[in-house]
Amino acid sequence: MSRLPLEGITVISLEQAVAAPFATRQLADLGARVIKVERDTGDFARGYDRNVHGMSSYFVWLNRGKESIVLDLKSDDGMRTLKDLVSRADVLVQNLAPGAVERLGLGPDDALALNPRLVHVSISGYGRGGSHEQKKAYDLLIQCEAGLLSVTGTPDAPAKVGVSIADISAGMYAYTGVLTSLLQRAATGRGDVVEISMLEALGEWMSQPYFYAEYGGAPPVSSGAQHASIAPYGPFPTADGTVFFGIQNEREWATFCTDVLARPELSTDPRFSTNTLRVENRAALHEAIEEAFGGQATDEAVARLDAANIANAQLRDMRGFSAHPQLTERNRWRDVASPVGPVRSLIPPVTSREADFRMGPVPELGEHTAAILAELAERPVTAAVAAGQRTPGS
């Protein structure tokens, strides 16, 4: 196996729930040593459910490849150990409650005084400063605050996104922020302070509807599975089910009318001649499409769409996703070890010709405590390390 991209990088994570664990799992997959600091009751995501042979689906998803150490951070010994770990580390990631890391004596200034080469990463709900700094932030609540629920669901019933999208967006920016800071440190020799708020991370992903509303004079409508600003784009009933497809340009619209609907006159209908007009006349547009599809079986409609090179999809549930032929044909599944046995998992979505990845075991609570403490005792921190300089071979 080739050298892993982050081999030799050590990450200490004071993490819980989703956002920070998602970021550090990406780092672990790339070869970083991620030491997850847990209380004696563990990351509370360990208890979200018991669906993976008794383990939490959230924890299995977010924590492979990490080492778990249990520390009592209310004790002198626990804090001494944590600061020892931080003094040797390359990266500290935390998503504790606002102010908690400062109370531990490991806020950005204190941590970089201890280790000037450290990349100090904080993930919070709303960021430092401002009237919302101390406000609790959970995924659904950030979806609300970022306006996401205003563009999902229907006009009668807003709907949350079905995955932890605010946490995931913050975790992804934390992950890429770490990589950027490590590249910068390689040039400057200095550590960095990286801060990500869930509101601002998800807000970046909301920029298109923001621009649409800010400069268009009206917000995008909540349109269920239909696209708010492109038509036709979404689900349409067939004689025996539903087909999903999307039209991206006028060439595709003309081909769709001729080859799929067998109604070429629709392509020049003044109500539908541009995307803007199709959106404005969506009801009439859908009526025409549904009339044509109503006499076709789903398989026939999909075959016509494929033959016309019109993008389309099946509506799959989780069982259908698990059995997706493309993922099987591309060999995208691997077994990951865990305390409850092997867990079938997707390999990282970014693959490289030059670099490999690692999908390490999911740790038991405190599984590595004794080994890490023994390692620290064998290699006591030196003044050089405390000043942020690497000792030979470290």
KAFENHU-V534557 format. One record per residue. NEAR is the number of other C-alpha atoms within 12 Angstrom. Layout:
BEGIN
near
NEAR
NEAR
END
This chain:
BEGIN
near
11
15
17
24
27
29
23
22
30
34
46
44
46
42
43
36
37
40
47
47
47
43
46
52
44
41
48
40
37
38
30
37
34
46
46
46
44
37
24
21
18
27
35
20
28
32
21
20
16
16
17
24
15
19
27
27
27
29
39
45
38
38
46
46
37
46
34
35
37
33
33
22
25
17
13
13
15
23
22
23
30
39
34
30
40
45
40
41
39
46
48
50
49
46
45
33
27
26
23
21
31
18
17
26
22
36
32
33
19
22
39
31
25
34
38
32
38
46
48
43
47
44
52
44
42
35
28
23
15
10
9
18
20
18
21
20
30
27
34
27
25
35
36
26
26
31
32
34
33
29
34
28
23
20
17
14
15
21
23
27
26
13
15
24
32
45
39
37
34
43
43
31
35
41
38
23
30
40
30
20
29
32
19
19
21
17
12
13
20
24
35
34
33
32
35
39
39
44
39
29
34
38
28
22
24
30
18
21
29
23
17
18
20
14
13
13
11
14
22
32
28
25
28
24
27
28
29
32
33
30
37
44
32
29
27
36
26
23
19
16
22
27
37
30
36
29
31
26
23
24
20
26
39
28
28
35
32
22
26
30
30
22
21
19
20
30
30
20
20
17
22
32
26
29
30
20
23
35
27
22
23
28
18
21
31
26
18
28
35
25
19
27
33
23
18
26
20
27
22
23
38
29
20
27
32
22
17
25
21
31
26
29
23
21
20
14
10
9
10
14
15
17
16
21
14
13
18
17
10
14
18
21
23
21
21
26
24
31
21
20
18
21
29
22
28
25
27
23
16
15
17
14
12
12
18
22
30
33
35
33
32
40
36
32
32
27
26
25
28
17
17
28
26
14
17
22
15
11
17
21
29
22
16
19
28
27
24
29
25
24
17
8
7
18
END
